[in-house]
Every structure is written in structure tokens, then in C-alpha cells.
């Protein structure tokens, strides 16, 4: 509904399988789905984990955890590929804003002061 109203909708999912991402893309009209691959090495995800879920999964306390005992199929052709290692959150936001601006998505459609 929000996309139909002309709004930019950002949804964050752990979508480990390409078939699931393809299905999500097919639900949207052409040009309305932009896959942003936030590419972070497993070790860095575990290091940043404030809830300790990675450690629990590695200890066998959590089953079917993506990247531990459940696979992750990296996107082959995402529209945006953000490689996070060694970069700040601000740099990632800047990269995404740059991508949006290159495609003439009006700046007044997002809050450039506080990020997207």
C-alpha cells in the first residue's frame, strides 16, 4: 500500500534463499523492488551481535541459524551491494543515498539529514 502511494518503503529481512528474494521481487511492479545486499562477513556479524545469538547458535543452543547450520545464498545481482567491513554506518547510508540520487529519486522523498 505504501509503495502504491508513492512512498519509498525500506524493509529489512534476513532472506537467506534466492527463491524467497525472487518471490518478494515478483510481488512488486517493475522498478519498485531494489535489492540491497548488506555484505558483512560472518565473523563481523558475530562480533557485533548484542544479543549473543551467534555464540548461542555456534554452541548448538539455537537451531537453523542462518550462516551456522542453515545456509545463506548470497545475492548474485543485487541492485546495491554494500560491503560493510571497515566502513561506518554513515558511509553505508551515504552510498545508498548516492545510488538513489543517481537514479533521480528526489531528495525530498527521504530525510537526508538523518539518513534514509
C-alpha positions as CSV (number, residue, x, y, z in Angstrom):
1,X,0.0,0.0,0.0
2,X,2.8,2.4,0.9
3,X,4.6,1.8,-2.4
4,X,1.3,2.2,-4.3
5,X,1.0,5.6,-2.6
6,X,4.4,6.7,-4.0
7,X,6.4,6.3,-0.8
8,X,9.8,4.8,-0.6
9,X,9.5,1.7,1.6
10,X,12.5,0.1,3.2
11,X,12.1,-3.4,4.6
12,X,14.8,-5.3,6.3
13,X,14.6,-9.1,6.2
14,X,17.0,-11.9,6.6
15,X,16.3,-13.6,3.3
16,X,18.8,-16.4,3.1
17,X,17.4,-18.1,0.0
18,X,17.4,-16.6,-3.6
19,X,13.9,-18.1,-4.2
20,X,12.5,-16.1,-1.3
21,X,14.0,-12.9,-2.6
22,X,12.8,-13.7,-6.2
23,X,9.3,-14.2,-4.8
24,X,9.4,-10.8,-3.0
25,X,10.5,-9.1,-6.2
26,X,7.7,-10.7,-8.2
27,X,5.2,-9.1,-5.7
28,X,6.2,-5.6,-6.8
29,X,5.8,-3.7,-10.0
30,X,8.8,-3.4,-12.3
31,X,11.3,-0.9,-10.9
32,X,9.7,-0.9,-7.4
33,X,11.9,-3.5,-5.8
34,X,15.6,-2.7,-5.1
35,X,17.7,-5.4,-3.5
36,X,20.3,-4.0,-1.2
37,X,22.9,-6.6,-0.2
38,X,24.5,-5.5,3.1
39,X,27.5,-7.8,2.8
40,X,29.1,-8.4,6.2
41,X,31.5,-11.3,7.0
42,X,30.1,-13.9,9.4
43,X,32.8,-13.1,11.9
44,X,31.9,-9.5,11.9
45,X,28.2,-10.2,12.4
46,X,29.1,-12.4,15.4
47,X,31.3,-9.7,16.8
48,X,28.6,-7.0,16.5
49,X,25.9,-9.3,17.9
50,X,24.5,-7.5,21.0
51,X,22.2,-10.4,22.0
52,X,24.8,-13.2,21.7
53,X,22.7,-15.1,19.2
54,X,25.7,-16.1,17.1
55,X,27.5,-17.5,20.1
56,X,24.4,-19.4,21.2
57,X,23.9,-20.8,17.7
58,X,27.6,-21.9,17.5
59,X,27.1,-23.7,20.9
60,X,24.1,-25.6,19.5
61,X,21.6,-23.7,21.6
62,X,19.8,-22.2,18.5
63,X,18.9,-24.4,15.6
64,X,18.5,-23.4,11.9
65,X,20.5,-20.2,12.4
66,X,21.5,-18.6,9.1
67,X,25.2,-19.0,8.5
68,X,25.7,-21.6,11.2
69,X,23.6,-24.7,10.4
70,X,21.3,-23.1,7.8
71,X,22.8,-21.9,4.5
72,X,22.8,-18.4,3.2
73,X,22.7,-17.8,-0.6
74,X,24.4,-14.5,-1.3
75,X,22.6,-12.4,-3.9
76,X,24.1,-12.7,-7.3
77,X,23.0,-9.4,-8.8
78,X,21.7,-7.0,-6.2
79,X,21.0,-3.5,-7.4
80,X,23.1,-2.2,-4.5
81,X,26.0,-4.1,-2.9
82,X,27.2,-2.6,0.4
83,X,30.5,-4.1,1.6
84,X,30.5,-3.1,5.3
85,X,33.8,-4.4,6.5
86,X,35.9,-1.4,7.7
87,X,33.1,1.1,6.9
88,X,30.9,3.1,9.2
89,X,27.1,3.1,9.1
90,X,27.3,6.7,7.9
91,X,29.4,5.6,4.9
92,X,26.8,2.9,4.0
93,X,24.0,5.5,4.2
94,X,25.9,7.8,2.0
95,X,26.5,5.1,-0.5
96,X,22.8,4.2,-0.6
97,X,21.8,7.9,-0.9
98,X,24.3,8.3,-3.8
99,X,22.7,5.3,-5.5
100,X,19.2,6.8,-5.1
101,X,20.3,10.2,-6.3
102,X,22.0,8.7,-9.4
103,X,18.6,7.4,-10.4
104,X,16.9,10.7,-9.9
105,X,14.9,9.7,-6.9
106,X,14.0,13.1,-5.5
107,X,15.9,14.1,-2.3
108,X,12.7,15.4,-0.8
109,X,11.4,11.8,-0.7
110,X,13.8,10.9,2.1
111,X,15.4,12.6,5.1
112,X,18.9,13.3,4.0
113,X,19.7,14.9,7.4
114,X,19.2,11.7,9.5
115,X,19.9,9.1,6.9
116,X,17.3,7.1,5.0
